[in-house]
Amino acid sequence: MVIRELRPEDVEPLSAIEARAFSMPWSAEDFARLIKDRNSLYLVAEEDGKVVGSCGVTNVSGDGEIDNVVVDEAFRNRGIATALLRETLRRGYAMGVEAFTLEVRVSNAPAIHVYEKVGFVSEGIRPRFYERPTEDAMILWKRRRDTDTPDRF
Ligand SMILES: CC(C)(COP(=O)(O)OP(=O)(O)OC[C@H]1O[C@@H](n2cnc3c(N)ncnc32)[C@H](O)[C@@H]1OP(=O)(O)O)[C@@H](O)C(=O)NCCC(=O)NCCS
């Protein structure tokens, strides 16, 4: 597996993965816009030259908002999302992020498991945050700890 930054040629395959995974997916144009955003870092995972997953972070005054963590179904449970998140955290700290946050559907057990594994902690529930279907969001944060090192969070 290779983890690298999003390139223009990735936006079409990535939006197809999104469409398979989410009821309200990001479009190719949404990803294309991110490439130009200097406050965003967007990583993709590649297997045999094919994009199979992604993860992004936008630095808003030191808060790193993580979005669109996704791995194509056939490639799940091989550690790809965990690796993408760890690399996003490492590079996010390097670009000045002090704390990371994300939201997730409360029923999304695999995603919550991965987020907690890399150090995110639930700090609350936002009722009825999601549509299609309506569902509460769990708000998670990963705040820097004294024990964090560039390789281990
Ligand atoms: C969430 C997602 C990105 C995880 O990707 P992934 O590459 O499979 O993740 P990893 O392989 O790194 O880790 C998966 C972990 O979830 C665990 N897991 C799988 N199914 C689970 C379940 N139903 N309940 C709890 N844990 C589960 C696996 O055992 C594994 O943990 P482990 O490494 O400790 O054994 C992927 O499932 C996905 O794309 N889902 C659809 C999109 C989505 O919901 N994204 C999150 C939006 S906030």
The ligand as an SDF file (V2000), in Angstrom:
LIG
                    3D

 48 50  0  0  0  0  0  0  0  0999 V2000
  -14.7530    3.1200    8.3250 C   0  0  0  0  0  0  0  0  0  0  0  0
  -13.8010    2.6280    7.2260 C   0  0  0  0  0  0  0  0  0  0  0  0
  -13.1580    3.8420    6.5570 C   0  0  0  0  0  0  0  0  0  0  0  0
  -12.7270    1.7390    7.8600 C   0  0  0  0  0  0  0  0  0  0  0  0
  -11.7910    1.3890    6.8510 O   0  0  0  0  0  0  0  0  0  0  0  0
  -10.8580    0.1070    6.9560 P   0  0  0  0  0  0  0  0  0  0  0  0
   -9.7240    0.2640    6.0200 O   0  0  0  0  0  0  0  0  0  0  0  0
  -11.6640   -1.1240    6.8690 O   0  0  0  0  0  0  0  0  0  0  0  0
  -10.3180    0.2340    8.4690 O   0  0  0  0  0  0  0  0  0  0  0  0
   -9.1570   -0.6140    9.1500 P   0  0  0  0  0  0  0  0  0  0  0  0
   -8.9490   -1.8770    8.3820 O   0  0  0  0  0  0  0  0  0  0  0  0
   -7.9980    0.2710    9.3920 O   0  0  0  0  0  0  0  0  0  0  0  0
   -9.7830   -0.9460   10.5710 O   0  0  0  0  0  0  0  0  0  0  0  0
  -11.0440   -1.5510   10.6720 C   0  0  0  0  0  0  0  0  0  0  0  0
  -11.2750   -1.9230   12.1290 C   0  0  0  0  0  0  0  0  0  0  0  0
  -12.6780   -1.9880   12.3840 O   0  0  0  0  0  0  0  0  0  0  0  0
  -12.9550   -3.2330   13.0020 C   0  0  0  0  0  0  0  0  0  0  0  0
  -14.3150   -3.5660   12.6650 N   0  0  0  0  0  0  0  0  0  0  0  0
  -14.8030   -4.0430   11.5100 C   0  0  0  0  0  0  0  0  0  0  0  0
  -16.1310   -4.1790   11.6050 N   0  0  0  0  0  0  0  0  0  0  0  0
  -16.4890   -3.7720   12.8490 C   0  0  0  0  0  0  0  0  0  0  0  0
  -17.7260   -3.6640   13.5460 C   0  0  0  0  0  0  0  0  0  0  0  0
  -18.8750   -4.0000   12.9700 N   0  0  0  0  0  0  0  0  0  0  0  0
  -17.7070   -3.1760   14.7920 N   0  0  0  0  0  0  0  0  0  0  0  0
  -16.5480   -2.7970   15.4010 C   0  0  0  0  0  0  0  0  0  0  0  0
  -15.3400   -2.8820   14.7830 N   0  0  0  0  0  0  0  0  0  0  0  0
  -15.3350   -3.3650   13.5290 C   0  0  0  0  0  0  0  0  0  0  0  0
  -11.9140   -4.1560   12.4320 C   0  0  0  0  0  0  0  0  0  0  0  0
  -11.7420   -5.3120   13.2400 O   0  0  0  0  0  0  0  0  0  0  0  0
  -10.6810   -3.2760   12.4530 C   0  0  0  0  0  0  0  0  0  0  0  0
  -10.1540   -3.1490   13.7510 O   0  0  0  0  0  0  0  0  0  0  0  0
   -8.7690   -3.8530   14.2060 P   0  0  0  0  0  0  0  0  0  0  0  0
   -7.7190   -3.3860   13.2400 O   0  0  0  0  0  0  0  0  0  0  0  0
   -8.5360   -3.3460   15.5940 O   0  0  0  0  0  0  0  0  0  0  0  0
   -9.0210   -5.3180   14.1110 O   0  0  0  0  0  0  0  0  0  0  0  0
  -14.5730    1.7830    6.1640 C   0  0  0  0  0  0  0  0  0  0  0  0
  -15.3270    0.8100    6.8170 O   0  0  0  0  0  0  0  0  0  0  0  0
  -15.4620    2.6110    5.2660 C   0  0  0  0  0  0  0  0  0  0  0  0
  -15.0360    3.1500    4.2580 O   0  0  0  0  0  0  0  0  0  0  0  0
  -16.7730    2.6970    5.6190 N   0  0  0  0  0  0  0  0  0  0  0  0
  -17.7280    3.4500    4.7880 C   0  0  0  0  0  0  0  0  0  0  0  0
  -17.4590    4.9320    4.8460 C   0  0  0  0  0  0  0  0  0  0  0  0
  -17.5260    5.4550    6.2570 C   0  0  0  0  0  0  0  0  0  0  0  0
  -18.4270    5.1230    7.0200 O   0  0  0  0  0  0  0  0  0  0  0  0
  -16.5500    6.3140    6.6100 N   0  0  0  0  0  0  0  0  0  0  0  0
  -16.5000    6.9700    7.9040 C   0  0  0  0  0  0  0  0  0  0  0  0
  -17.3090    8.2000    7.8370 C   0  0  0  0  0  0  0  0  0  0  0  0
  -17.1730    9.1480    9.3350 S   0  0  0  0  0  0  0  0  0  0  0  0
  1  2  1  0
  2  3  1  0
  2  4  1  0
  2 36  1  0
  4  5  1  0
  5  6  1  0
  6  7  2  0
  6  8  1  0
  6  9  1  0
  9 10  1  0
 10 11  2  0
 10 12  1  0
 10 13  1  0
 13 14  1  0
 14 15  1  0
 15 16  1  0
 15 30  1  0
 16 17  1  0
 17 18  1  0
 17 28  1  0
 18 19  1  0
 18 27  1  0
 19 20  2  0
 20 21  1  0
 21 22  1  0
 21 27  2  0
 22 23  1  0
 22 24  2  0
 24 25  1  0
 25 26  2  0
 26 27  1  0
 28 29  1  0
 28 30  1  0
 30 31  1  0
 31 32  1  0
 32 33  2  0
 32 34  1  0
 32 35  1  0
 36 37  1  0
 36 38  1  0
 38 39  2  0
 38 40  1  0
 40 41  1  0
 41 42  1  0
 42 43  1  0
 43 44  2  0
 43 45  1  0
 45 46  1  0
 46 47  1  0
 47 48  1  0
M  END
$$$$
